[in-house]
């Protein structure tokens, strides 16, 4: 199964979902771009 790509909102580079998203125990998600170091915290999901 192919992993979907996610585009960084800062540098627009497309990276695999598993490399840039981290799930937290409180149902929030953190996006971290390894190229430009952009971080977006507390991304709301359909579960919370």
C-alpha distance (Angstrom), angle and dihedral (degrees) to the residues before:
residue distance angle dihedral
X1 . . .
X2 3.79 . .
X3 3.81 118.4 .
X4 3.83 112.6 -127.5
X5 3.79 119.6 -119.0
X6 3.80 124.6 -121.0
X7 3.79 123.2 -153.5
X8 3.79 119.2 -133.7
X9 3.83 109.4 -124.0
X10 3.80 89.8 -145.0
X11 3.83 107.9 45.0
X12 3.84 97.3 13.0
X13 3.81 93.3 -132.0
X14 3.78 114.5 149.0
X15 3.78 115.9 -130.3
X16 3.82 135.0 170.9
X17 3.78 113.8 -83.8
X18 3.80 92.2 -124.3
X19 3.82 91.9 57.9
X20 3.81 98.9 52.2
X21 3.82 108.9 31.8
X22 3.79 126.4 73.1
X23 3.81 121.5 -173.6
X24 3.79 118.3 -143.5
X25 3.79 126.0 -151.3
X26 3.82 91.2 -112.5
X27 3.86 90.9 63.0
X28 3.81 93.8 -103.3
X29 3.80 122.1 125.2
X30 3.83 130.3 -143.5
X31 3.82 121.6 -150.2
X32 3.82 115.4 -155.1
X33 3.81 122.4 178.6
X34 3.82 110.7 -149.5
X35 3.83 91.3 -158.6
X36 3.81 104.9 51.2
X37 3.86 97.2 15.1
X38 3.82 92.0 -125.0
X39 3.82 111.8 161.7
X40 3.78 126.7 -163.6
X41 3.81 114.5 -174.9
X42 3.79 135.5 -165.1
X43 3.80 97.3 23.4
X44 3.78 104.9 -178.5
X45 3.78 117.9 -128.2
X46 3.77 132.8 -163.2
X47 3.82 87.9 -96.0
X48 3.77 96.1 54.7
